[in-house]
Amino acid sequence: MSTPSAAQVLGRVTLVTGKEEFLSERTVHAVRAAVRAYDAESEVSDASASDLTLATLGEMAAPSLFSSVRCVVVRALESLPDESVDGLLDYCASPVEDVALVLVHGGGQKGSGVLAKLRKLPGVTEARSEELKPSELPGFVANEARSQGGRIDQPAAAALIEAVGHDLRSLAAAAHQLVSDVAGAIGVEDVKRYFGGRAEAKSFAVADAAFSGRRQAALEELRWAIDGGTPAVLVTSAFAGSARGLARLSGASRGARDADLARDVGVPPWKLRTLRDQLRGWTPGTLGDAIRAVAQADADIKGAASDASYTLERLVLTITGLRSR
């Protein structure tokens, strides 16, 4: 989503729906940026729908001593308590003029009744964040390069997807890195130089080794990745993609055909064998611990951790330790 104007978000409600967290978060950031561009002193508040009451919504939307312009983000709309539905709908029917309200729904059927009512309101604009099909990924990569002022041809986009994987955050970061480092149009050779070969150890190779419990191999691949200049965010994104894939496979129907299963899990069919091998060493409990460890490492990296290498090494040790249980 490109950055909207203040007029498009202030005094209105932006409804973000869909399972693709990266695209949802990008929409939230775009709305925040629009509000901050309009008023640098504007305030931003962030809350979970499970804690939302008419009183707390009123407090978040009320002007402060410093600014009347506010951006209010309410996440996990599917967890909105029943007793708060009417109050939220009343607010959305007549939003406060100087407030940009963002409601984030994680997808699925839960809370669909509230979504249906919100979509009928004139002051609500919906931004869908649906998961992309594999066939849509080259277009996504091309758009990411274009948004940074660069160009990438179709074969190069395909090579980047093969090297980095299907995680959108990883693809976006890789495309941005290529645009910043490559003069002119990005070709296959540029992708190979930055993301191919052992000296440029791929981030997903680190994640695959770690989730397979191969500690020494994962540490070795990580060292090659760090020495080759692979951004730390690519590594944590690869770990997040592996964790999501394992979680989805764990909850998938056992009788489904591989093609259907791959689509449900969100990976190419050839990746299923790797995930099945990895999943044998995980339980729902240890997988939950792994997801939390990845989220913490990702937050540390994005919070400008003083030593990104240490954070990544600790993540490898944590994941392989959980797998060895």
C-alpha positions in Angstrom: 0.0 0.0 0.0 1.4 3.4 -1.0 1.2 6.1 1.7 -2.3 7.6 1.7 -3.1 11.2 2.2 -4.2 12.5 5.6 -7.6 13.2 4.1 -8.0 9.5 3.3 -7.4 8.3 6.8 -8.3 11.1 9.3 -11.9 11.0 10.3 -12.2 7.6 8.7 -11.6 3.9 9.6 -9.1 1.7 7.8 -10.1 -1.9 8.0 -7.1 -4.3 7.4 -8.1 -7.9 6.8 -6.2 -11.0 5.7 -3.7 -13.6 6.9 -0.5 -12.0 5.3 1.0 -10.2 8.4 3.7 -8.5 6.3 1.1 -6.7 4.1 -1.1 -5.9 7.0 1.7 -4.3 9.0 2.7 -2.4 5.9 -0.8 -0.9 5.7 -0.7 0.1 9.4 2.7 1.8 8.8 1.3 3.7 5.8 -1.6 5.1 7.8 0.8 6.1 10.6 3.1 7.8 8.1 0.2 9.8 6.7 -0.9 11.0 10.1 2.7 11.9 11.1 3.2 13.7 7.8 0.1 15.8 8.5 1.0 16.5 12.1 4.5 15.7 13.4 3.1 16.1 17.0 0.3 13.6 16.5 0.0 10.7 18.9 -0.2 7.0 18.1 -1.8 4.4 20.4 -1.8 0.6 19.9 -4.2 -1.8 21.6 -5.6 -5.3 21.3 -9.3 -5.7 20.5 -9.6 -8.1 23.4 -9.0 -5.2 25.8 -11.3 -2.8 23.9 -14.3 -1.2 25.6 -16.2 1.9 24.7 -14.4 3.7 27.5 -10.9 2.7 26.3 -11.8 3.6 22.7 -12.9 6.9 23.9 -9.7 7.5 25.8 -7.6 6.6 22.8 -9.5 8.8 20.5 -9.8 11.8 22.8 -7.4 14.8 22.2 -4.5 15.2 24.6 -2.8 18.3 25.9 -0.3 18.1 23.1 -2.2 17.2 20.0 -5.8 16.6 18.9 -4.6 14.5 15.9 -4.3 10.8 16.7 -3.7 7.4 15.0 -5.4 4.6 16.9 -4.5 1.0 15.9 -6.6 -1.9 17.2 -5.2 -5.3 16.5 -6.8 -8.8 16.5 -10.3 -7.6 15.8 -11.4 -11.2 15.7 -11.0 -11.1 19.5 -13.3 -8.2 20.1 -15.6 -8.9 23.1 -19.3 -9.2 22.2 -20.2 -6.4 24.7 -17.9 -4.0 22.8 -19.3 -4.6 19.3 -22.1 -2.1 19.4 -19.8 0.6 20.8 -17.2 0.1 18.1 -19.8 0.1 15.3 -21.4 3.3 16.7 -18.0 5.0 16.6 -17.2 3.8 13.1 -20.5 5.1 11.9 -19.4 8.6 12.9 -15.6 8.7 13.3 -13.9 11.6 15.1 -12.6 14.1 12.6 -8.9 14.2 13.8 -8.5 10.5 14.4 -7.3 7.8 12.1 -8.7 4.5 13.4 -7.0 1.3 12.0 -8.8 -2.0 12.7 -6.7 -5.2 12.0 -8.4 -8.5 11.5 -6.1 -11.6 11.1 -8.4 -13.5 8.7 -10.6 -16.5 9.2 -14.2 -16.8 10.1 -14.0 -15.5 13.7 -15.5 -12.0 13.9 -16.8 -12.2 10.3 -20.2 -10.8 11.5 -18.5 -7.6 12.7 -16.6 -7.4 9.4 -19.8 -7.6 7.4 -21.3 -4.7 9.4 -18.2 -2.6 9.2 -18.0 -3.0 5.4 -21.4 -1.4 5.1 -20.4 1.8 6.8 -19.5 4.7 4.5 -16.6 5.8 6.6 -14.8 2.5 6.4 -12.1 1.7 3.8 -10.9 -1.9 3.6 -7.4 -3.0 2.7 -7.1 -6.7 2.1 -3.8 -8.5 2.9 -4.4 -11.9 1.4 -1.6 -14.4 1.1 0.0 -14.4 -2.4 -0.1 -17.3 -4.7 3.3 -18.5 -5.9 2.4 -17.2 -9.4 2.0 -13.7 -7.9 5.4 -13.5 -6.2 7.4 -12.4 -9.3 5.0 -9.4 -9.6 5.5 -8.7 -5.9 9.3 -8.6 -6.3 9.0 -6.4 -9.3 6.8 -3.9 -7.5 9.2 -3.9 -4.5 12.1 -3.0 -6.8 10.0 -0.4 -8.5 9.0 1.2 -5.2 12.7 1.8 -4.5 13.4 3.3 -7.9 14.9 0.1 -9.4 14.0 -2.5 -12.0 14.3 -6.3 -12.0 13.5 -8.5 -15.0 11.3 -11.6 -14.8 14.1 -14.3 -14.8 15.9 -12.4 -12.0 12.7 -12.1 -9.9 12.2 -15.9 -10.3 15.9 -16.5 -9.3 15.4 -14.3 -6.2 12.3 -16.2 -5.2 14.2 -19.5 -5.6 17.1 -18.3 -3.5 15.3 -16.5 -0.7 12.0 -18.4 -0.5 8.3 -17.3 -0.4 8.4 -15.2 2.8 7.3 -11.7 1.7 9.4 -9.9 4.3 12.5 -11.7 3.1 11.7 -11.0 -0.5 11.1 -7.3 0.1 14.3 -6.9 2.1 16.3 -8.8 -0.6 14.8 -6.7 -3.4 15.6 -3.4 -1.6 19.2 -4.6 -1.0 19.6 -5.3 -4.7 18.2 -1.9 -5.8 20.6 -0.1 -3.4 23.6 -2.1 -4.5 23.1 -2.6 -8.2 23.2 0.2 -10.8 20.7 -0.2 -13.5 18.3 -3.1 -14.2 18.8 -6.2 -11.9 19.5 -9.4 -13.8 20.0 -13.0 -12.9 23.7 -12.6 -12.4 23.2 -9.9 -9.9 20.9 -12.2 -7.9 23.4 -15.0 -8.1 26.2 -12.7 -6.9 24.3 -11.6 -3.8 22.2 -14.6 -2.9 23.7 -17.6 -4.6 26.7 -19.8 -3.8 28.2 -20.8 -0.5 30.0 -17.6 0.2 26.5 -15.9 0.1 24.9 -18.6 2.3 21.2 -18.3 1.9 19.2 -17.3 5.0 16.8 -20.2 4.5 19.7 -22.7 4.6 20.4 -21.5 8.1 16.8 -21.9 9.1 16.5 -25.4 7.5 19.6 -26.6 9.3 18.4 -25.2 12.6 14.8 -26.6 12.5 16.3 -29.9 11.5 18.4 -29.9 14.7 21.7 -29.7 12.9 23.4 -27.2 15.2 26.9 -27.3 13.8 25.7 -27.0 10.2 23.3 -24.1 11.2 26.1 -22.2 12.9 28.4 -22.8 10.0 25.8 -21.6 7.5 25.1 -18.6 9.7 28.7 -17.6 9.8 28.9 -17.8 6.0 25.8 -15.7 5.8 27.1 -13.0 8.2 30.5 -12.9 6.5 28.8 -12.6 3.1 26.8 -9.6 4.2 23.4 -11.2 4.4 21.1 -8.7 6.3 20.1 -10.1 9.8 16.4 -9.4 9.0 16.6 -11.9 6.1 17.8 -14.6 8.6 15.0 -14.0 11.1 12.5 -13.8 8.3 13.6 -17.2 7.0 13.2 -18.6 10.6 9.8 -17.1 10.8 8.8 -18.7 7.5 10.1 -22.1 8.6 8.2 -21.8 11.9 4.9 -20.9 10.1 5.3 -23.7 7.6 5.8 -26.3 10.3 2.9 -24.9 12.3 0.6 -25.0 9.3 1.7 -28.5 8.3 1.2 -29.7 11.9 -2.4 -28.6 11.8 -3.1 -29.7 8.2 -5.3 -32.6 7.1 -3.2 -35.8 6.8 -5.2 -37.2 4.0 -4.8 -34.2 1.6 -3.0 -34.6 -1.7 0.5 -33.0 -1.8 -0.6 -30.3 -4.2 -3.5 -29.3 -1.9 -1.4 -29.6 1.2 1.4 -27.4 -0.3 -1.2 -24.8 -1.1 -2.6 -24.9 2.4 0.8 -24.7 4.0 1.9 -22.0 1.6 5.0 -23.7 0.2 6.0 -25.2 -3.1 5.4 -29.0 -3.3 9.1 -29.9 -3.2 9.4 -28.2 0.2 6.9 -30.5 1.8 9.4 -33.3 2.2 11.8 -31.0 4.1 9.0 -29.8 6.4 7.8 -33.4 7.0 11.3 -34.5 8.0 11.7 -31.5 10.3 8.3 -31.8 11.9 9.1 -35.3 13.3 11.3 -33.6 15.9 8.8 -31.0 17.0 5.8 -31.1 19.4 3.1 -28.3 19.5 4.7 -27.1 22.8 8.3 -26.9 21.5 7.1 -25.4 18.2 5.2 -22.7 20.2 8.4 -21.9 22.1 10.3 -21.7 18.8 7.8 -19.2 17.4 8.2 -17.0 20.4 12.0 -17.2 20.2 12.0 -16.2 16.5 9.6 -13.3 17.3 11.9 -12.1 20.1 15.0 -12.3 17.9 13.2 -10.4 15.1 12.2 -7.7 17.6 15.8 -7.5 18.9 17.2 -7.1 15.4 14.7 -4.4 14.4 15.3 -2.7 17.6 18.9 -2.2 16.6 20.4 -4.9 18.8 24.0 -3.9 19.7 25.3 -7.3 18.3 23.1 -8.8 15.6 25.5 -11.7 15.2 25.1 -12.7 18.8 21.3 -12.4 18.5 21.3 -14.7 15.5 23.7 -17.2 17.1 21.5 -17.3 20.2 18.5 -18.0 18.0 20.2 -20.9 16.3 21.2 -22.4 19.7 17.7 -21.9 21.0 16.0 -23.6 18.0 18.3 -26.5 17.8 18.1 -26.9 21.6 14.3 -27.1 21.4 14.5 -29.6 18.5 16.9 -31.8 20.5 14.4 -32.3 23.3 
